[in-house]
Amino acid sequence: MAPLRLTSGRGRWYLLAAVLLALVVVAVTVPLPTPLELRDRVAALGGWAPLAFLGVHVVVTTAPVPRTAFSLCAGLLFGPWLGLVLCLVASVASAAAGFAISRRLGGRAVRHLGPGRVRMLEERLSSRGLLAVVSARFVPFIPFAPLNYTFGVTSVRWWHYLVGTAIGLVPGTAAVVLFGDAVTGSLSPGTLVIFLISGSLGLLGVAFCARTPAPES
């Protein structure tokens, strides 16, 4: 009798069923810690837990990896206040790394694209550097790492970028951290409100920067 090939259609279904069955067995038989127990275990590690979280957060989110999971975990593991501080510090450091890499490797590439809509948009955003960065960070659905790289190839100044990033990340990050903290039973009704307000302000700011002519130098 020929062995069953996992590459066949039936073999793949058998493999999937076996994996699902194993997951169900593990979920039923292995006792999992509650969110509060998990937070207590992390607290028992002392200062190493926040430092490890910071390091992993910075390294991983410098690549195009969503940072939402880190914000959720921060709220769950460290609570709302420490979790928010850790996420903001790590996010600003990661944003600075992505910006530096992009500016180092790409230079101010947009400047060399010649006349047209792209260069006009770049000039408008760069002339309102701080407002442009804050507005873009306010919009929750703009990917974090690609935005870092995009600003890196523009003429936005370093201090505009860092300050704007620190300010613009607060509302969205706070909402996700609070949502992670809510898993322990302390749900904040203001989470959705923060998302809606920050997203609306961000879209208005981006539209203003994009549509208003840049001031003449």
VOPAGU-2260 file (C-alpha; in pm, 1 decimal, decimal comma):
REM VOPAGU-2260
SITE   aa  ch    i         X         Y         Z
SITE  MET   A    0       0,0       0,0       0,0
SITE  ALA   A    1     144,9     336,1    -104,3
SITE  PRO   A    2     208,3     587,0     179,5
SITE  LEU   A    3     -28,4     881,0     214,3
SITE  ARG   A    4     113,2    1193,3      56,9
SITE  LEU   A    5      54,0    1506,3     261,8
SITE  THR   A    6      69,2    1713,6     -52,6
SITE  SER   A    7    -249,9    1550,4    -177,8
SITE  GLY   A    8    -583,7    1712,0    -109,6
SITE  ARG   A    9    -698,6    1441,5     133,7
SITE  GLY   A   10    -363,3    1438,7     313,0
SITE  ARG   A   11    -378,1    1812,7     378,7
SITE  TRP   A   12    -725,2    1780,6     528,5
SITE  TYR   A   13    -608,6    1498,7     757,0
SITE  LEU   A   14    -313,8    1708,9     870,6
SITE  LEU   A   15    -535,1    2010,5     937,9
SITE  ALA   A   16    -780,7    1797,7    1138,0
SITE  ALA   A   17    -496,2    1653,5    1344,7
SITE  VAL   A   18    -356,9    2000,2    1422,7
SITE  LEU   A   19    -699,7    2131,8    1523,8
SITE  LEU   A   20    -759,8    1828,0    1742,5
SITE  ALA   A   21    -424,0    1876,0    1912,3
SITE  LEU   A   22    -503,1    2243,7    1979,9
SITE  VAL   A   23    -839,3    2151,6    2131,8
SITE  VAL   A   24    -678,3    1889,8    2355,4
SITE  VAL   A   25    -413,9    2137,2    2473,8
SITE  ALA   A   26    -674,4    2406,4    2540,5
SITE  VAL   A   27    -887,8    2166,3    2745,6
SITE  THR   A   28    -615,3    1988,0    2942,0
SITE  VAL   A   29    -346,8    2253,4    2997,9
SITE  PRO   A   30    -438,0    2509,6    3266,6
SITE  LEU   A   31    -378,1    2858,6    3131,5
SITE  PRO   A   32    -314,1    3153,4    3363,5
SITE  THR   A   33    -577,2    3422,9    3391,2
SITE  PRO   A   34    -484,6    3774,7    3274,2
SITE  LEU   A   35    -431,4    3888,0    3633,5
SITE  GLU   A   36    -213,7    3584,2    3709,1
SITE  LEU   A   37     -12,1    3654,0    3396,8
SITE  ARG   A   38      42,9    4015,1    3506,0
SITE  ASP   A   39     152,7    3897,9    3851,5
SITE  ARG   A   40     405,7    3660,5    3697,1
SITE  VAL   A   41     550,9    3939,0    3484,2
SITE  ALA   A   42     569,8    4168,5    3787,3
SITE  ALA   A   43     762,0    3899,9    3972,5
SITE  LEU   A   44    1038,6    3923,9    3712,2
SITE  GLY   A   45    1122,5    4273,4    3833,0
SITE  GLY   A   46    1284,3    4531,7    3608,2
SITE  TRP   A   47    1397,7    4278,9    3349,7
SITE  ALA   A   48    1047,6    4240,1    3206,4
SITE  PRO   A   49    1003,6    4606,3    3098,6
SITE  LEU   A   50    1359,2    4618,4    2960,4
SITE  ALA   A   51    1306,2    4302,0    2758,7
SITE  PHE   A   52     974,1    4434,4    2630,4
SITE  LEU   A   53    1138,3    4761,0    2522,0
SITE  GLY   A   54    1419,2    4585,7    2337,1
SITE  VAL   A   55    1196,2    4342,2    2150,2
SITE  HIS   A   56     943,6    4615,1    2068,0
SITE  VAL   A   57    1206,9    4845,3    1917,0
SITE  VAL   A   58    1377,5    4574,8    1710,2
SITE  VAL   A   59    1063,7    4407,7    1576,7
SITE  THR   A   60     864,6    4721,2    1490,0
SITE  THR   A   61    1156,7    4878,5    1304,2
SITE  ALA   A   62    1065,1    4623,8    1037,7
SITE  PRO   A   63     719,6    4645,6     874,5
SITE  VAL   A   64     553,6    4457,9    1162,1
SITE  PRO   A   65     234,4    4597,5    1319,7
SITE  ARG   A   66     293,2    4731,3    1669,3
SITE  THR   A   67     -69,2    4681,4    1779,5
SITE  ALA   A   68      13,9    4344,4    1934,2
SITE  PHE   A   69     281,8    4507,2    2149,6
SITE  SER   A   70      40,7    4776,2    2268,6
SITE  LEU   A   71    -217,6    4514,3    2361,2
SITE  CYS   A   72      41,4    4305,8    2545,0
SITE  ALA   A   73     171,8    4613,6    2726,4
SITE  GLY   A   74    -172,6    4693,2    2864,0
SITE  LEU   A   75    -224,7    4331,6    2964,4
SITE  LEU   A   76     116,8    4271,2    3121,6
SITE  PHE   A   77     209,1    4609,0    3272,4
SITE  GLY   A   78    -117,7    4795,3    3323,2
SITE  PRO   A   79    -232,6    5119,4    3156,4
SITE  TRP   A   80      26,3    5368,4    3281,7
SITE  LEU   A   81     350,4    5171,6    3265,0
SITE  GLY   A   82     227,7    5000,8    2948,8
SITE  LEU   A   83     163,1    5335,0    2779,9
SITE  VAL   A   84     504,6    5472,1    2877,9
SITE  LEU   A   85     683,3    5160,7    2753,9
SITE  CYS   A   86     498,3    5163,9    2422,1
SITE  LEU   A   87     560,5    5533,3    2359,6
SITE  VAL   A   88     932,4    5511,0    2439,5
SITE  ALA   A   89     977,0    5201,1    2225,9
SITE  SER   A   90     767,2    5339,8    1940,2
SITE  VAL   A   91     956,5    5669,5    1924,5
SITE  ALA   A   92    1288,4    5483,1    1929,7
SITE  SER   A   93    1168,9    5248,0    1656,2
SITE  ALA   A   94    1035,1    5539,9    1451,0
SITE  ALA   A   95    1369,0    5719,3    1483,2
SITE  ALA   A   96    1555,2    5406,9    1368,2
SITE  GLY   A   97    1333,5    5364,1    1062,5
SITE  PHE   A   98    1360,1    5733,3     977,6
SITE  ALA   A   99    1740,3    5724,7    1008,7
SITE  ILE   A  100    1774,0    5412,5     795,3
SITE  SER   A  101    1550,2    5555,0     524,1
SITE  ARG   A  102    1725,3    5892,1     521,5
SITE  ARG   A  103    2068,4    5729,6     518,7
SITE  LEU   A  104    1995,3    5485,8     237,8
SITE  GLY   A  105    1744,8    5683,0      33,7
SITE  GLY   A  106    1861,2    6036,9      94,4
SITE  ARG   A  107    1601,1    6296,7      13,3
SITE  ALA   A  108    1488,3    6092,2    -282,1
SITE  VAL   A  109    1160,1    6271,0    -337,6
SITE  ARG   A  110    1347,9    6591,9    -416,7
SITE  HIS   A  111    1495,9    6425,9    -726,0
SITE  LEU   A  112    1166,8    6311,0    -875,4
SITE  GLY   A  113    1123,3    6636,8   -1064,7
SITE  PRO   A  114     814,9    6855,8   -1088,7
SITE  GLY   A  115     473,6    6705,0   -1043,5
SITE  ARG   A  116     218,6    6609,5    -783,3
SITE  VAL   A  117     459,4    6397,3    -579,9
SITE  ARG   A  118     714,3    6674,5    -539,5
SITE  MET   A  119     439,9    6929,7    -468,9
SITE  LEU   A  120     296,6    6707,2    -195,8
SITE  GLU   A  121     642,9    6657,4     -46,4
SITE  GLU   A  122     705,4    7031,6     -34,8
SITE  ARG   A  123     374,7    7094,4     137,1
SITE  LEU   A  124     431,2    6824,3     396,5
SITE  SER   A  125     790,1    6932,4     461,0
SITE  SER   A  126     693,3    7298,8     501,3
SITE  ARG   A  127     452,7    7195,1     777,6
SITE  GLY   A  128     676,3    6927,4     923,0
SITE  LEU   A  129     546,4    6913,8    1279,3
SITE  LEU   A  130     179,2    6940,7    1183,4
SITE  ALA   A  131     222,1    6686,4     905,3
SITE  VAL   A  132     385,3    6431,1    1132,6
SITE  VAL   A  133     134,0    6476,4    1415,4
SITE  SER   A  134    -159,6    6451,6    1174,9
SITE  ALA   A  135     -26,8    6139,3    1005,9
SITE  ARG   A  136      35,8    5971,8    1342,5
SITE  PHE   A  137    -316,2    6052,3    1456,0
SITE  VAL   A  138    -466,6    5836,7    1178,1
SITE  PRO   A  139    -487,9    5483,1    1325,6
SITE  PHE   A  140    -489,5    5287,8     999,6
SITE  ILE   A  141    -169,1    5434,7     848,6
SITE  PRO   A  142      99,4    5161,8     885,5
SITE  PHE   A  143     365,3    5255,7    1139,2
SITE  ALA   A  144     692,3    5136,4     980,4
SITE  PRO   A  145     612,5    5238,9     619,1
SITE  LEU   A  146     527,3    5587,6     745,4
SITE  ASN   A  147     867,2    5605,7     918,5
SITE  TYR   A  148    1043,0    5519,1     592,7
SITE  THR   A  149     827,9    5762,3     395,2
SITE  PHE   A  150     914,2    6057,8     617,2
SITE  GLY   A  151    1279,0    5956,7     597,8
SITE  VAL   A  152    1300,6    6037,8     226,0
SITE  THR   A  153    1134,7    6377,0     265,6
SITE  SER   A  154    1282,9    6702,2     392,1
SITE  VAL   A  155    1102,4    6689,5     727,5
SITE  ARG   A  156    1340,8    6797,3    1002,1
SITE  TRP   A  157    1452,7    6557,1    1270,3
SITE  TRP   A  158    1303,5    6749,0    1561,2
SITE  HIS   A  159     973,0    6795,4    1379,3
SITE  TYR   A  160     963,0    6424,4    1316,1
SITE  LEU   A  161    1050,8    6312,6    1670,6
SITE  VAL   A  162     826,6    6561,2    1851,9
SITE  GLY   A  163     540,5    6504,6    1608,0
SITE  THR   A  164     574,2    6129,4    1645,2
SITE  ALA   A  165     575,9    6147,3    2025,2
SITE  ILE   A  166     263,7    6365,5    2028,5
SITE  GLY   A  167      77,2    6190,7    1750,3
SITE  LEU   A  168     119,8    5839,4    1888,4
SITE  VAL   A  169     -33,3    5915,8    2227,4
SITE  PRO   A  170    -409,3    5887,0    2149,4
SITE  GLY   A  171    -401,4    5570,7    1939,5
SITE  THR   A  172    -144,4    5397,5    2158,7
SITE  ALA   A  173    -337,1    5486,2    2473,9
SITE  ALA   A  174    -656,0    5341,4    2326,9
SITE  VAL   A  175    -493,5    5007,9    2238,9
SITE  VAL   A  176    -309,2    4984,9    2571,5
SITE  LEU   A  177    -635,4    5051,9    2755,3
SITE  PHE   A  178    -800,8    4781,3    2549,5
SITE  GLY   A  179    -526,2    4538,0    2649,8
SITE  ASP   A  180    -569,8    4637,5    3012,8
SITE  ALA   A  181    -945,3    4580,0    2976,6
SITE  VAL   A  182    -877,4    4207,4    2936,3
SITE  THR   A  183    -813,0    4203,3    3309,8
SITE  GLY   A  184   -1163,5    4336,7    3368,9
SITE  SER   A  185   -1110,8    4714,1    3372,2
SITE  LEU   A  186   -1266,4    4814,1    3039,8
SITE  SER   A  187   -1248,5    5184,3    2959,3
SITE  PRO   A  188   -1549,5    5319,8    2763,8
SITE  GLY   A  189   -1330,0    5598,3    2626,3
SITE  THR   A  190   -1127,3    5366,2    2401,7
SITE  LEU   A  191   -1353,5    5395,4    2098,2
SITE  VAL   A  192   -1393,3    5769,8    2153,4
SITE  ILE   A  193   -1015,5    5817,4    2151,2
SITE  PHE   A  194    -988,3    5623,2    1826,1
SITE  LEU   A  195   -1259,5    5828,2    1655,5
SITE  ILE   A  196   -1128,5    6165,4    1771,9
SITE  SER   A  197    -763,6    6097,1    1688,4
SITE  GLY   A  198    -850,7    5950,5    1350,8
SITE  SER   A  199   -1072,4    6245,9    1257,8
SITE  LEU   A  200    -812,9    6502,3    1367,5
SITE  GLY   A  201    -543,9    6317,0    1177,9
SITE  LEU   A  202    -740,7    6304,6     854,0
SITE  LEU   A  203    -820,2    6675,7     878,7
SITE  GLY   A  204    -455,3    6759,2     941,7
SITE  VAL   A  205    -329,1    6545,9     653,0
SITE  ALA   A  206    -589,1    6697,3     417,9
SITE  PHE   A  207    -491,0    7048,4     527,4
SITE  CYS   A  208    -121,1    6983,0     469,9
SITE  ALA   A  209    -179,9    6819,1     132,6
SITE  ARG   A  210    -423,0    7075,2     -13,4
SITE  THR   A  211    -286,8    7403,6     118,8
SITE  PRO   A  212      -5,0    7557,9     -89,6
SITE  ALA   A  213     333,7    7567,4      77,2
SITE  PRO   A  214     453,2    7911,0     186,3
SITE  GLU   A  215     712,6    8067,6     -39,2
SITE  SER   A  216    1064,0    8073,7     102,6
